[in-house]
Amino acid sequence: MTKKAYSKLLATATTTAIVASAFAPAASADSKDFSDVSTRYADAVSFLADKGAEGFPDGTFGTHLSIKRVDAAVLIAKVLELDTENAPASGFKDVPARAVGAVNALKEAEIAYGKNSSTFDPDSHVTRGEIALWIERAFQLEGSVEVPFEDVNNRYKDAISMMVANDITQGLTETEFGVSALAKRGDFAIFLHKAYQAMVEQSDFLLTVMHTNDTHGNIQDIAKRATAIEHVRSENPEALLLDAGDVFSGTLYFNEFLGQADLEFMNYLGYDAMTFGNHEFDLGASADGHKALADFIKGAEFPFVSANVDFTKDSTFDGLQNFEVSEDPADGEIYNGIVKEVDGEKVGIFGLTTEETPFISSTGEVQFQDYIERATEMVDKFENQGINKIIALTHLGYDDSLQYDNDLELAKQVDGIDVIVGGHSHTTLDEPVLNEDGEEPTVLVQTGEYGKALGTLDVTFDENGVLTGYAGELIKVSDLEADPVVADMLKPYTEQIEAIKTQSIGKEAAVVLDGVRENVRTKETNLGNLITDGMLAKAKTINPDTVIALQNGGGIRESIDKGDITMGEILTVMPFGNSLGIMELTGAEIIEALEHSVSAAPTASGAFLQVSGLNFTYDSSKPAGERVQTVKVQDGSDLVDIDENASYFVATNTFTAKGGDNYDVFKKAYEDGRLSEPGYVDFEMFAEYLKGLEKIEPTVENRIVDLNAAE
């Protein structure tokens, strides 16, 4: 199975228009524009006109004229959307330039042959019998009947039987098909139109899925997401709409409305199912526990799927969880899996949440189970119910650390999953990924983060539920017009958030917090120290062995004035909503990263690192890559020389951790699975850290010293 083959199938099924000539050069037109097209031929000629068929300069289509072999070949290639550019040369010497690609493609596809190895005979007129053979090979339709035609010999019998069975033709008379008669252009149009319709009816089951993940309270572009969803549904009304978790945490919209704003729009947009992300459990340690999550679930006008999360020990969720696969799930309840009927076919959907959640969120009494075991059980349950089209809606991470779980491993270990709609790692898969590590192929998708895109996926299945093709893309919502109804719904929320931005966080800065662009990108600043100290403090609550924190200077966008600190100021300093990641690096890799950090010094660079938990010196007069002179790591109250062979846990933002600002050393660690992504958003961590300080008066502490400048 190849993506190319699927794209052809998908385009055929959706009647994509083709702009190309199939007959004599002239302007393409609808059948109503041809003066000689009767009612009998109108639909078929309109179909061919949409495919690029053209009439004659006198305004006729020529329905009663015979058709040349070359023109019939070109039009079949167009209708089937064959690859006319890359097909190998046919060897025929007599094909006109306008038809070379089409004839090459038809020969490669074993649809049409020449008179001999070097002659196609393009200008001879094709017979009805020859057209029957071409259509049989081209459309590969099912069905056969006994035919009464006396002029049909064994060469044509199967092809004509197929055409009659699919109501493509009934012959010239009750006893004559007209095998040797020349095919008329009008009859050829009817044959192609009806064969195409039969092919679409007999084609594999097409399932369309729209998906989102890791939106993290970012509803500022929800009206544009609505436009994207409406567009997909206008093409396919039965398309599913799924969310792979982490609706909670990350913006003031969430802080203020605790998911209820997001929920209003998810209900309005008609989501079919959602699984839980780790951040859905962030409020578990609050005075109200998981009340906000329970309220979110209860208010949902769609079900939740979660096969490896057990809520039963927390009474907040009493009555909400069902340990079953339901074909009739209730809105606002949790199921191991659900069954959706799409175009008469049953599709199984189950959910999984990363087992890392108890270590990176506040889960309380909620328990998490082995994702491979539970996924295997779910596939068995669906298959025992005769359901062979299965979607795993996951919050595991595409290629997250295998210390816990990830989607690639799920695809490898559990056969029977056809599609994995993922989240957690904020991975932007611009196109679906086909994974063939297991016995059966699995298609994986993920949109990135923060509602920036709506994911779309088309997959096809044969009658046995075997995946036969796939195609998909991300629709960038910022490029779209806002749906006016949804925009009006959003206004009250936005107005309230804008007011909150001017409010104090309840803390004052005793000094100016230096976020000047030229400073944070060239040297240590007190704001850089404050941000990294807060990052390290948060990381230690997740992994107590974390000893270092790093912040790229390009991620600090403004200073904070002395005096009252507002949330708006914090958002101005950190406008990107970067999330926390914890890497495991060797001392040698840390030194390599520090070399990259100062490689452009004294020129300002967004890659310049502000640091916590270590001090280092460098010499900007030396060649790049040879500048770092000393590195000392915090060990209790002492600073000790870094050990190049030892391993250290290092906190940073996931932009940097995944290779942003050309940190190849971090990218390699990420690709090796040495990154954990608890995902706390930078501005929230910073605000929380500031609120916990008695006095906000950071200083420059010689954490970063340029020996050349010091001289």
Order of alpha helices (4+ residues) and beta strands (2+ residues): alpha-alpha-alpha-alpha-alpha-alpha-alpha-beta-alpha-beta-alpha-alpha-beta-alpha-beta-beta-beta-beta-beta-alpha-beta-alpha-beta-alpha-beta-beta-beta-beta-beta-alpha-beta-alpha-alpha-beta-beta-alpha-beta-alpha-beta-beta-beta-beta-beta-alpha-alpha-beta-alpha-beta-alpha
